[in-house]
Amino acid sequence: GVFQIESRAQMQMLLRTRPENMDDLTIEVALVRPGPIQGGAVHPYIENRQRMREDPSFVPPVDHPLLAEPLRETLGVVVFQDQVLEVAMALAGFSVGEAEALRRAMSRKRSEAAIEALRGRFLEGALRNGVDDETANRVYDKLAAFSGFGFPKSHAAAFALLAYQSAWLRRTYPAEFLCALLNAQPMGFYPPASLVRDGQRRGVETLPPDVNRSGAKCALEDGCVRIGLAYVRSVGEDDAEALVVEREAGGPFADVRDLAQRAPLREPGLESLVASGACDSFGKPRRALLWELGLVPRSESVPGSAGEERQLPLPLDPTAATPALPEQTVWERMLADYGSTAISVGVHPLALLREHLPAGVVSSEGLADLANGSSIAVAGLVVARQRPATANGVVFMLLEDEVGQMNLIVPPRVYDRFRPIVRAEPLVLARGRFERSGRNRNVLVREIETLSPLARELSGADAGAALPGAHHFGHR
């Protein structure tokens, strides 16, 4: 929910840089950008930061003493766009105008010709300041690599402040924060279903939509988050608001018949309300409610009124009793929740699949006990897929199981071999090698398979069609 630092790369960088104040967080936010990555700033900064924790007297090395002051706050590396100007002025004696011309050349979609046109002036100025040709070229190469895109310090500081404020709200007011996030969709790195699961793991209960308790949007109810009626597919915000207005004017809906005759909704919206569990408070199984919904006499528009005038529905009772219909299975209920709202507040798919998985498949919780380099198999619902342009074809996948999340790294050769599964399957089982670096944990994937056939066998339905789709970022 903290969108500035919630991507996989940002979360892993947070564990490595361990920011302690706003200055640290500002640098951390700016590090996960193509400029600092391509400019070789990331690893030196992390190493220097760790050495300073161990020895406060440690002085980070720089390519030349003239760069000590311009790069002091970033521990000897270029992190902010502003530092391109400062380095050019300090090392090569650029005027403010010349330094700005260099910055503009680097921001012009990597105009290599424009960048190289200024190299000669940079080398000449550096030579006059006593900088040898090799050092000057090395520094200029780093600046040129930084042109891939870097943040100005002001931009990074604004992101850092928002990240801190959001993280504080998430920790201090978790229910309110989750509720606000659900009402602000689409945004951020995670789909609503993952936000709800994360809230559950932190003790925030989420309640399903209810025709007599929900508002149009999500709202707090006795410390819990109640899903709004607008989350129900085929209803939408306008219809949800109209339904709430009718409820407030005419009182709570007594049963599915009362709802069907009073609610300003078409048939698909009413069926979705039942399927989502929004009518469970009527005290009958969903299948029975759907049966009764099909027998409700509806009002018809008066001919010639363009739909503005409607006849009253005939007050007829059903001519036959509702038959004894089978209860929904746990699978059917879960898939109905996902299919009608893209959220399930009940059981997770992996909780139902777990006992049917091959022996040795480890949960996200079990990763804590594994040794680095262990052979491993994991399974989960795909939450996000990311293929950054700077990652040389590597795909990063985020899996969610019933207890947490885990990161997969899919090398290009594995991606090419299993491309359809990596790109499209909602439920997967991956085998590979467990990698631990400090507090970061990843699975380097060797092979990957879909769990959709197993889910279809167990549920009797196409589970993949109902499960929420993963978010995609970067090149596909």
N, C-alpha and C positions, 0 to 999 in steps of 0.2 A: 503493500500500500504506500510505500515511500518511493514514489516513482523516480526521483532523481538518482537513487542509489539502490534500486531493487533489481536491476538486471543481474544476470549471472556474473558478468565480469566485474561489476561494481561490488557485489557482495563478496566475491573472492578477494578483491583488492582491499576491501575494508578489513578483512581478516589478516592481511599481510602488512598494511600500513598502520593499523591500530590508531586511528586519529584520537587525540586527547583534547583538542580544543578546536575553535572555529578555523584557525589558520591551517591546522592539519587537515581538517575536513575539506576546506577550499582546495587544497592541493590534491587531495584524494579524488575529488570530483573531476578535476581537470586532467588527472593522469590517464583516465580511461577514455582517451580520445585518440584518433588516428595520428595527430601530430606528435604528441609525446611518445606514443608507441613506436612510430616509425623513426623518430629522432633518437631512440635509444635511451630515453629518460627513465623508464619505469624501474628496471632492475637496479640501476645505480641509486636511485632515490630510496628504494626499499632497503637496500644494503646499508646506505649511509644513515638512514633513520634508525635502523636496528643498532648500529654501532654507537650512535649518539645515546641511545637508551642505556647501553652497557657502559659507555664512558662519556659523560657529559663534556669532557674536555676535547673530545674528538673534533677535528676540523675537516669537513668534507673536502676532497680534492677537486680542483678545477683544471681546465686545460691550460689556463694561463692566469697569473696573479691578477691581471686587469679585470678578470671575470669574477673575482671573489665577492665583490659587493653586489653587482647585478644579480648574481645567482645565490646569494647568501640564504634567503628565505626558502629556496627550493633545494637546498643542500647540493649545489653544484651542477644542477641540470636545468635545461629550459623546459618549463612546464606551461607558462602562460604566454599568450600572444604578445603581451606587452614587453616581455623579456627579449623578444627578437630585436626590438628597437634599442633596448638598453645595452644588449651585447654589441650591436653594430656601432653604437656611439662610443662605448667604453673601449672596445678592442681595435676598431678601425677608424675611429675619429669621425664617424658619420655625423653630419648635421641632422637636426630634427627632421628637416625636409627629406634628406636622403634616406634616413632610417624609415620614414613613413612610406617612401616609395618602395623600399624593400618589403615592408609589411604588406603593402597593397599587391605587389607582385606575387607574394606567397598566398594571398587570399583569393587570387583570380583563378580558381579551379586548377591549381598547380600549373601555372604558366611557366614551364621550364625554361623557355627562351628568355622570358622577362627576368627570371631569377638568375640565370647564368650571365645575363648582360651586366649584372651588378657585381659579379664575382671579382672582376678585375679591379674595380674601385675599392672593394673590400680588402683585397690582398695588398694593394698599394698603401691604403691607410694603416693596415696592420703592420706593414713593414716599417713605416715611419714611426710607429709606436714601439719598435723593437721586438716585434713578434715574428718568428721565423715562418717561412713559407709553408712548411708542413703543418704546423699548428694552426695557422690561419685557414688553410684549406680544410682541415679536420673540423674546425668550428663552423665554417661555412657549410660544409656538408650536413652537419647536424641541423643547422638552421633551414637548409633546403628541404631536408626530410620532414621537418616540423610543418612544412607547408601543407601536409595532408589534411590538416584542420586541427586547430587548437583553440581553447577558450581564452578570451581576455580574462584578466583576474576579476574584474567586476562581475562578469557573467558567472564565473565559477563561485564567487562569494555569494551571489544571489541564490544559486542552486544549493549551496551548502547551508545557507540560512533556512531555506524552505525544507531541506532534508532534516535539519535539526528540529525545526518546529513540528514537522509531520511525525518524526520519530517520538518526540515528547508526547504528542497527542495520542499516538498509537499505544504508548506504554501507560499513560495516565488515564486516558478515557477510551479504552479499547472498544467498548460497545458503540459509543458515539462515533468513533472514527470509522469503524466498519460500516455503520449505517450510512454515513456521509459518502464513503467510497462507493457503496452499492448504488447510491442515488446519482453518482457522477459518471457512471459508465456510459460509453466505453472510454477507458483511460488506463495508462500504466501497462505493466508487463504481464499481469495475471488476469485470467478470466474470473468472473464473479464466483464461480463454483470453488476456485482455489482460495479466494479471499474468505469465503465462508468456512472452508476447512481449516484455514490458518486461524481464524477466530475461534473455532471450536477447540483447537489445540491450546489456545491461550485462555480458555475458560469462558468464552463469549458464546452464549447459546443463541442460535438462530431459529426462529419459528417460521413455519410455512405460511403461505398466503391464506387468508380467511375472509370470506365474503362479509362477515359481520364484525370483523375486528381490524382488518387491514385498511390503511389509507391507499391512495393511488400510488404513493411512493413508500419506500421502506421507512419505518419509524421505530422508536424505542417503546418497549412495552414491558414494564416491570423488570428493567435491567437487561432484557433480551432484545434482539433485533427481529422485528416482524417484517417479513418480505411483503412488499407492496403489490397491489393487484396489477399494476402496469408491467410487472415482470412476467405475467402469464401471457404466453403467446396467443395471438389472435384476439387479444383484448386491447392492449396499447394504452397510452397515457390518457387520451381524451375519453375513451370509453370507461376507463377505470375511474376517472374523476366524476363522470356522469353517474356511474353506479354508486359511488360514495354519496353524491348529492341526493339520489333517490333513497338511499338507506337513511340518511339523516332526516329527510322529509317524511318518509312513511314508516320509519321504524325498522328494526332488524328484520331480515328475511326469515320467515318461519320454516320454510322447507324449499326443496328444489322447484316445486311448482310455483310457489310465491316468487322465487327468484326469477324464474323464466318469464312470468307474466308482468313483473314490474321492472326488471333490469333492462336498460336500453341497449341490449346486446344482440348480435346475430347468433345463429346456431353454433358456428365454430367457437366463438368466444365462450359461450355457456359450456360447451363440452370441455374446453380447455380448463375452465374453472373447476369442473368436477375432477378432471384427470390430474390436476395439480395438487389436489387435496384441499382446495379452498372451500369446499363444501363438506369436509369431513365432520364439521361441528354439527351437521344435521343428524348425526348418529347412525348413519347407514353406510355400508360398503360402497365404494365408488362404482362398482359395476351395477349395483342396484339403483344408485342415483342416476346413472346414465340411462338405464332402462326407463325409469320414471320420467326423466327429462324428455324422452322420445314420445311419451304419451300426453304431455302437457298441452292443452288447447291454447293456441296463441292468438293474440289480437291481430286483425288484418287491417290494412290501410283502406280508408274509404275511397271508392272509385271517384276520380276527378279532383281529389284533394292534393295530388302530387306528394302523397305520403305524409302530409302534415296532420291529417285527421285519422284516427284509428278507431275501429270498432272495439267494444269491450269484449274480452274473451268469454266464451261460454263457460258458465260455472259447472262443468261436468266432471264427475269423479271418474277415475279409471274403471273400465268395465271388467278388468281382470286383475287379480292379485299379482304382485311382483313375484316371479318365480325364484326358487332357491338357486342363486347363481354362485359359482365357486369364488372363493376369496382370491384376491391377487396374491401371487407368490411374492417373496421378498425381491426377487429380480424384477418382476413386472412393476411393482410399486416404485422401485428405485428408478427404472428406466422411464416410467411415466413422469416422475418428478423432473428428471433431467430433460425429457422431451418437451415438457410443457412450460418449464421456467428456466432451463439451463442450469438449475441449482438442485442439489439434493441435500437436505439437512439430516438425512438418515444414514444408512449404511453406505460405505465406500465400495466401489466395484472390486477393489483388490481384496477386501475382507471376504467377499464371496468367492473369489478365485483362489485365494491363498492355499487352501487344502488340496486343490486340484493341480497345483503347479509341480514341476519336477522337484525331486529332493534336492536340497541345498540352495534353493533360491533365497537370498538374504533380503530382509526388509531394510528400509532406510534406517531404522533404529539399530539394526545389527551391524551397520558399518562402523560404529564406534569401537568394536572389539576386533576389527580385522587388522592384520599387519600389512604394511606397505608392500605392494607387489603381489598380493594374494590373487589367485584366480577366483573369479566371482561371477555369480549370475544374479540379476535383479529384475524386477518386473514392476510396471506401474502404468498409470494413465498419463499420457503425454500432455503437459501443461504448456510448454513453449518450445519452439525450435528457432535456433539462431544461426545464421551463416554470415558472419561479418566479412566485409570485403578485405579486411586486414588479416584474416585468419588463414589465408592460403588454402581455401577449400574445406577447412575443418567445419563440421556442424556440431553445435552444442545443443543438447536436448535436456530439458528439465522434466523429470518424472515425479509423479506423486503417487504414493501408496497410502494405506490406511493409517499410517502413523507419521508420515513426514514426506520430505522431498529429497531427491538425489540428482546429481549432475552427471550427464553422460558426455563423453568426448568421442565424436565419430570421425576418424581419419578419412581423408579423401578416398582412399582405395576401398574402405568399408562402405562409405556412402555410395560409391559407384555400384558396388555389388548389391546393396540392399536399398537402393534409392526409393522404390515405391513404398516400402515399409517406413523408412525414415521420414518421408515427406507426408504420408497420409494416414497411417494407421493410428488409432486412438489408444490402443492397449498393446504394449510390447513387452517382450522378455529379451534382455540383453546379456550377453556373456562377454567377459573381458578381464582386464587386470585392474585391481584396485590401486589407486594412487593417493598417497597422503603426503601433503606438503604443509607442515605446520598444522593449522586448524582447517585447511582446505582438504576436501575429500572429493575425488572424482572416480569415475569408472571409464577407463579407456576401452572402448568397445571393439571387440574382435568379430562378433557376429550378432545379428539381431533378428528376431522373428515376431510375427503378429500373434496376439492372443485372441483375436476376434473370433476364429472358429471355435475355440474353447468357450468363450463367452456365449456364442450362439447356441452351442450344444447345451450349456447349463441353463440358459434363460429361455430357450425356445423362440428367440426373437433376434433381430439384427441389432445387437447392442451398440455397434459402432454408429448407427444412424441417430441414436438418441443421445449419446454421450457428448459433452461439450467439446467443441473444436479447440485445438491448441492455437496459441498466438504465434504468428510467424514474424521474424525480424530478419532483415538483411536479404541477401541474394538467396534464391531458391534453386 
